[in-house]
Amino acid sequence: MRKLIAAAAFAALPFAVPAAQAQDAGADSASVDTATTAAPARTAPDGTRAFGIEPYIGVMGGYERFDRQSNAGIPIPANGKAYDGALVQGVAGINIPLGPVFVGAEGNVAKGIKGDIDWEYGAAGRFGLRAGESGMIYGKVGYQWVNFDALGNNSRDYHAMTYGAGVEVGPKDIGLGGVTGNSGVRLRMEINTFNNAKSFRPMAGVIAHF
């Protein structure tokens, strides 16, 4: 009987080895699939890279009103009214995504289209959180130069620190998912102030990132 059992085991050996190898291969494949599933590529909330450099450009419009008190050396108007005016502005900058947060830098040039302001230009640093599918909530600190039509053609540029805060929302955050996809278009709304909260400057526009 023992000889019979040994002979049967020996005869089954060629079939057992491939089966064991197949089981090992299946286990290895399952472990690879599990590892792949468990460690997906890290991305930012809008599906872009979580880490890297994101350049962008944009066009914005808005309004600024300057306080009637002494503001960075700007003279008080003779009529006693505050300087103000409508603006159109171009911006360009970079974001550096850091997972759920970001930092960046931005430059701007603005032209007065109605009112007392001729030109504005400056630069600022930005920092904030990435929110929702493609949104951003941020603060900014920078330096700005302002020139006034109301002070004549030879008016000098007045300059001071600026501070601001804003939000950007992408297509999916405003119910437009599927219309533009990950085109990189965001709507921006922000408020800035010039020289220790002595101006009020709401702006809104479209930002395209790459």
TAWO-V621737 format. One record per run of one state. SS is the DSSP state (2 for helix, 1 for strand, 0 for the rest). FROM is the first residue (numbers start at 1). TO is the last residue. Records with the same first field share a line. If there is no record, write none. Layout:
SS = FROM-TO, FROM-TO
//
This chain:
0 = 1-1, 39-42, 44-48, 50-50, 52-53, 67-70, 72-73, 75-83, 99-100, 116-116, 132-134, 152-157, 175-184, 195-198, 210-210
2 = 2-38, 149-151, 171-174
1 = 43-43, 49-49, 51-51, 54-66, 71-71, 74-74, 84-98, 101-115, 117-131, 135-148, 158-170, 185-194, 199-209
//
